[in-house]
């Protein structure tokens, strides 16, 4: 599940075969195989509400495991652009998951999928970090960036500082929704994220997408090989 449909070719080029199934309102779906194993990719767009539509539709289509292949901004020093973060859980700063379940319900990744992602990153030699991320609905004020014209409110002061103290690794916009819905629907879910920026150090570099794709595809194979997914 990449957010950006332009990320799909970077994923499918790692497959043995692929074909486009549909494209509508920014949702692009390809299906194919990694070796003998069936796999599909679907763009989610930006944010939790559009991701919820994808998860609902894929669940109805028989999908059993979902891996977000996304990007994020780190907030902890020691995480560099181009490295990847495997999210083990997410802080629910978005509002969509609250339409499904009470706000104190946890947003935790599936442990088998998370371990498959970690194993894939280790086997591929990809520099990675594992931990919590914060999923927010706002790219600007919700991530302690000023809105248009310098718009600001006092409660926005210290969002990053508080999350840093809570050992959260960074911001993104979809993982908490994915984790909550996957748990509620009985699906596996994981999230692997390329670090495009670090708010603590000021570093910015759009890189790491290819490593995210490689790790996600390798993790899919691992889930099949270990019997956690079955071919259909």
Residue pairs with C-beta under 8 A, 6 or more apart in sequence:
1 41
1 42
1 43
1 44
1 51
1 54
1 66
1 67
1 68
1 69
1 70
1 174
1 178
2 8
2 11
2 41
2 43
2 44
2 68
2 69
2 70
3 43
3 44
3 45
3 46
3 51
3 68
3 70
3 71
3 173
3 174
4 43
5 23
5 26
5 27
5 28
5 43
7 43
7 69
7 209
7 213
8 28
8 30
8 41
8 43
10 209
10 210
10 213
11 41
11 69
11 213
11 216
11 217
12 18
12 30
12 32
12 41
14 34
14 213
14 214
14 217
15 32
15 33
15 34
15 39
15 217
16 32
16 33
16 34
16 35
17 32
17 33
18 30
18 31
18 32
18 33
19 30
19 31
19 32
20 28
20 29
20 30
21 29
21 30
21 31
21 40
22 28
22 29
23 29
26 43
26 45
26 50
27 42
27 43
27 44
27 45
27 53
27 54
28 42
28 43
29 40
29 41
29 42
29 43
30 40
30 41
31 38
31 39
31 40
31 41
32 38
32 39
32 40
33 39
34 217
34 220
34 221
35 221
36 231
37 220
37 221
37 224
37 229
37 231
38 231
38 232
39 217
39 220
40 63
42 54
42 58
43 54
44 50
44 51
44 54
44 68
44 174
45 51
45 54
46 139
46 173
46 174
47 94
47 96
47 137
47 173
47 174
48 94
48 95
48 96
48 97
48 135
48 137
48 173
48 174
48 176
48 177
49 96
51 96
51 174
51 177
51 178
52 96
52 97
52 177
52 181
55 66
55 177
55 178
55 181
55 182
55 185
55 187
56 181
58 66
59 181
59 185
59 187
62 232
63 187
64 187
64 188
64 229
65 110
65 113
65 187
65 188
65 189
65 190
65 220
65 223
65 228
65 229
66 178
66 182
66 187
66 188
66 189
66 190
67 113
67 117
67 189
67 190
67 191
67 192
67 216
67 219
67 220
68 87
68 174
68 175
68 178
68 189
68 190
68 191
68 192
68 193
69 192
69 212
69 213
69 216
70 172
70 174
70 175
70 191
70 192
70 193
70 194
70 212
71 172
71 193
71 194
71 195
71 196
71 206
71 208
71 209
71 212
72 85
72 133
72 169
72 170
72 171
72 172
72 193
72 194
72 195
72 196
73 143
73 170
73 171
73 172
73 195
73 196
73 197
73 198
73 199
74 85
74 169
74 170
74 195
74 197
74 198
74 199
74 200
75 160
75 163
75 164
75 168
75 169
75 170
75 171
75 198
75 199
75 200
76 164
76 167
76 168
76 169
76 170
76 198
76 200
77 198
77 200
77 201
79 85
79 129
79 169
79 170
79 195
79 198
80 127
80 195
80 198
80 203
81 195
81 196
81 197
81 198
81 203
81 204
81 205
81 206
81 207
81 208
82 127
82 194
82 195
82 205
82 207
82 208
82 211
83 127
83 128
83 129
83 195
83 208
84 121
84 126
84 127
84 128
84 129
84 192
84 193
84 194
84 195
84 208
84 211
84 212
84 215
85 128
85 129
85 130
85 131
85 133
85 169
85 170
85 192
85 193
85 195
86 114
86 117
86 118
86 121
86 128
86 129
86 130
86 190
86 191
86 192
86 193
86 215
87 109
87 131
87 132
87 133
87 169
87 172
87 175
87 190
87 191
87 192
87 193
88 108
88 109
88 114
88 130
88 131
88 132
89 106
89 107
89 108
89 109
89 132
89 179
90 107
90 109
90 132
90 133
90 134
90 135
90 172
90 175
90 176
90 179
90 191
91 107
91 132
91 133
91 134
91 135
91 163
91 166
91 168
91 176
92 98
92 103
92 107
92 135
92 176
92 180
93 134
93 135
93 136
93 137
93 142
93 176
94 135
94 136
94 137
94 173
94 174
94 176
94 177
95 137
96 137
96 177
97 105
97 107
97 176
97 177
97 180
97 181
100 180
100 181
100 184
101 180
101 184
105 180
107 135
107 175
107 176
107 177
107 179
107 180
108 179
108 183
109 175
109 179
109 189
109 190
109 191
110 179
110 182
110 183
110 187
110 188
110 189
110 190
112 188
112 223
112 228
113 188
113 189
113 190
113 219
113 223
113 228
114 130
114 190
116 190
116 219
116 220
116 222
116 223
116 226
116 228
117 190
117 192
117 215
117 216
117 219
118 128
118 130
119 219
119 222
120 126
120 214
120 215
120 216
120 218
120 219
120 222
121 128
121 192
121 215
122 128
123 218
124 211
124 214
124 215
124 218
126 211
126 214
126 215
128 215
129 169
131 167
131 168
131 169
132 166
132 167
132 168
132 169
133 168
133 169
133 170
133 171
133 172
133 175
133 191
133 193
134 163
134 168
134 170
134 171
134 172
135 171
135 172
135 173
135 174
135 175
135 176
135 177
136 142
136 143
136 171
136 172
136 173
137 173
139 145
139 173
140 146
140 147
141 147
141 151
141 152
141 153
141 156
142 159
143 159
143 160
143 171
143 199
144 156
144 157
144 158
144 159
144 160
144 199
146 152
160 199
160 200
164 200
170 193
170 195
170 198
170 199
171 199
172 191
172 193
174 191
175 191
175 193
178 189
178 191
179 189
179 191
181 187
181 189
182 188
182 189
183 189
188 223
188 228
188 229
190 219
192 212
192 215
192 216
192 219
193 212
194 207
194 208
194 209
194 211
194 212
195 208
196 204
196 205
196 206
196 207
196 208
197 203
197 204
197 205
198 204
220 229
223 229
224 230
224 231
